[in-house]
Amino acid sequence: MNIRRLSEYFELQIKNGKMRNINPRSAAITFVSYFVYTSLLRGVVGDSFLGENDEEIERFIDIFTKGILKVEDTKTG
């Protein structure tokens, strides 16, 4: 996956108000890093360590898109 193209996509989403104002390149690197890391980890320790692939991807995307803070926590900090 090309980091530049994903960065441009994130930048467009920021301009369209669909993402908060963050560094699009950092977001792209973070997104791609998860998949690279899990691929390497699966190769070293096997699939059973990480669990079901589709479920793990869904959980990651949920955290990536919504963050880890509760909604009321984001208003205070």
Backbone bond lengths (Angstrom), bond angles and torsions (degrees), N, CA, C in turn:
res aa  C-N    CA-C-N  psi(-1)  N-CA   C-N-CA  omega(-1)  CA-C   N-CA-C  phi
1 M - - - 1.453 - - 1.524 108.46 -
2 N 1.285 116.27 138.69 1.449 122.11 -178.04 1.533 109.94 -87.99
3 I 1.330 116.37 119.25 1.467 121.58 -178.40 1.537 110.54 -60.92
4 R 1.310 116.70 -40.63 1.466 120.32 -177.37 1.526 111.18 -60.82
5 R 1.321 117.18 -44.59 1.471 119.98 -178.81 1.523 111.40 -66.88
6 L 1.321 116.58 -40.03 1.465 119.64 177.72 1.528 109.91 -67.61
7 S 1.315 117.54 -38.21 1.475 121.38 176.37 1.527 110.49 -60.30
8 E 1.318 116.28 -43.68 1.459 120.64 178.52 1.527 111.12 -62.66
9 Y 1.329 115.91 -39.79 1.468 119.80 177.47 1.530 110.25 -62.51
10 F 1.337 116.73 -46.40 1.468 120.06 178.86 1.527 110.89 -63.45
11 E 1.327 117.16 -39.26 1.461 120.71 177.54 1.527 111.13 -60.76
12 L 1.318 116.89 -41.21 1.462 121.12 176.72 1.526 110.60 -62.72
13 Q 1.319 116.80 -42.99 1.467 120.45 179.36 1.527 110.89 -63.57
14 I 1.327 116.96 -36.56 1.473 121.05 176.84 1.527 109.45 -65.07
15 K 1.312 117.08 -47.35 1.469 121.04 179.43 1.519 112.01 -61.41
16 N 1.343 117.11 -33.46 1.462 121.58 179.37 1.524 112.63 -83.61
17 G 1.332 117.32 1.61 1.462 121.47 177.35 1.514 114.55 78.04
18 K 1.319 117.62 14.68 1.467 120.53 -178.84 1.525 112.16 -91.18
19 M 1.334 116.60 -17.20 1.470 121.90 176.36 1.519 107.46 -129.21
20 R 1.324 115.57 150.63 1.460 118.17 176.52 1.522 109.23 -71.64
21 N 1.316 115.94 166.95 1.456 121.25 -174.38 1.530 110.44 -76.79
22 I 1.315 115.06 96.32 1.461 122.37 177.81 1.523 108.15 -127.48
23 N 1.313 116.36 171.55 1.458 120.29 176.47 1.530 107.69 -74.31
24 P 1.343 118.06 113.91 1.461 119.99 -175.75 1.531 113.21 -63.98
25 R 1.330 117.22 -31.87 1.468 119.78 178.99 1.528 110.51 -67.99
26 S 1.323 116.57 -42.13 1.469 120.33 177.65 1.523 110.75 -63.00
27 A 1.328 116.52 -39.75 1.463 120.30 177.70 1.526 110.40 -63.64
28 A 1.323 116.99 -42.06 1.466 120.97 179.98 1.522 110.88 -64.97
29 I 1.325 116.73 -43.14 1.471 120.36 178.73 1.520 110.38 -63.40
30 T 1.315 117.21 -42.19 1.468 121.33 178.34 1.525 110.75 -60.61
31 F 1.322 115.96 -45.48 1.462 121.19 -178.62 1.525 110.92 -61.83
32 V 1.314 116.92 -49.87 1.467 121.38 -178.20 1.524 110.91 -67.99
33 S 1.344 117.12 -37.24 1.466 120.20 -178.36 1.521 112.37 -58.20
34 Y 1.325 116.66 -38.29 1.460 119.27 179.61 1.523 110.75 -57.93
35 F 1.315 116.24 -46.19 1.461 120.05 -177.02 1.529 112.28 -70.44
36 V 1.313 117.05 -37.05 1.466 120.36 176.65 1.523 109.63 -65.25
37 Y 1.332 116.38 -47.24 1.463 120.73 -178.87 1.520 111.80 -61.97
38 T 1.317 117.48 -46.65 1.467 118.73 -178.33 1.527 111.51 -67.01
39 S 1.327 117.06 -34.04 1.471 119.48 176.18 1.523 110.55 -63.31
40 L 1.318 116.13 -45.23 1.470 119.96 177.71 1.524 111.26 -63.07
41 L 1.325 115.96 -44.00 1.463 120.35 -179.32 1.528 111.47 -62.87
42 R 1.309 117.27 -41.39 1.470 120.76 177.08 1.519 110.76 -62.23
43 G 1.329 117.00 -37.89 1.460 120.82 178.63 1.516 112.76 -66.92
44 V 1.327 116.90 -32.92 1.463 121.07 -177.19 1.525 112.02 -85.37
45 V 1.330 117.44 -48.40 1.468 119.94 -173.91 1.517 114.07 -108.84
46 G 1.314 117.91 -8.08 1.462 120.46 177.68 1.516 113.28 94.60
47 D 1.306 114.71 166.35 1.459 121.80 -176.66 1.520 113.93 -66.43
48 S 1.311 117.45 -33.43 1.473 119.80 -173.59 1.528 112.39 -63.77
49 F 1.309 117.87 -25.27 1.466 121.15 -179.04 1.526 111.98 -65.72
50 L 1.320 117.03 -38.88 1.462 121.24 -175.19 1.514 114.22 -93.94
51 G 1.292 118.46 -15.17 1.455 120.25 -178.44 1.520 111.85 88.21
52 E 1.296 115.99 -166.03 1.467 122.33 -177.59 1.522 110.58 -65.51
53 N 1.306 116.70 125.68 1.461 123.01 -174.61 1.529 112.59 -59.33
54 D 1.321 118.72 -49.04 1.463 121.40 -178.32 1.524 111.75 -61.85
55 E 1.327 117.17 -41.13 1.462 120.67 179.12 1.524 111.00 -65.73
56 E 1.323 116.78 -40.58 1.462 120.69 178.81 1.522 110.93 -63.51
57 I 1.307 117.21 -41.75 1.465 120.75 179.24 1.522 110.53 -64.38
58 E 1.329 117.02 -42.70 1.465 120.35 177.88 1.521 111.19 -61.32
59 R 1.331 117.12 -41.94 1.472 120.51 178.63 1.517 110.94 -64.38
60 F 1.338 116.88 -43.15 1.456 119.69 179.41 1.523 110.92 -62.04
61 I 1.327 117.34 -46.34 1.461 120.46 -178.83 1.525 110.67 -62.97
62 D 1.323 117.57 -37.33 1.459 121.09 176.10 1.530 110.70 -60.66
63 I 1.323 117.16 -47.12 1.467 120.72 179.19 1.522 110.61 -66.90
64 F 1.328 117.37 -41.77 1.461 121.23 -179.16 1.524 111.24 -62.54
65 T 1.320 117.62 -42.34 1.458 120.58 -175.45 1.525 113.69 -84.99
66 K 1.336 117.60 -28.62 1.465 119.91 -175.47 1.520 113.46 -110.39
67 G 1.322 118.03 -13.19 1.460 120.72 -179.38 1.516 111.99 82.68
68 I 1.326 115.37 -173.69 1.461 120.08 -177.99 1.522 112.98 -113.23
69 L 1.330 117.10 -9.12 1.459 119.85 -179.25 1.519 110.98 -85.40
70 K 1.320 116.19 146.87 1.451 120.53 173.16 1.517 108.59 -67.72
71 V 1.312 117.57 155.11 1.461 121.32 -177.09 1.515 111.13 -57.13
72 E 1.322 117.90 -44.30 1.473 119.79 -179.04 1.530 110.90 -67.86
73 D 1.350 118.86 -27.63 1.459 121.53 177.62 1.518 112.10 -69.84
74 T 1.322 117.80 -32.02 1.462 120.42 -177.84 1.525 111.30 -70.88
75 K 1.319 118.17 -22.79 1.449 121.33 179.72 1.522 111.88 -78.25
76 T 1.332 117.22 -27.74 1.459 120.87 -177.33 1.516 113.51 -94.28
77 G 1.321 118.09 -16.57 1.460 117.93 -173.56 1.429 110.84 -130.54
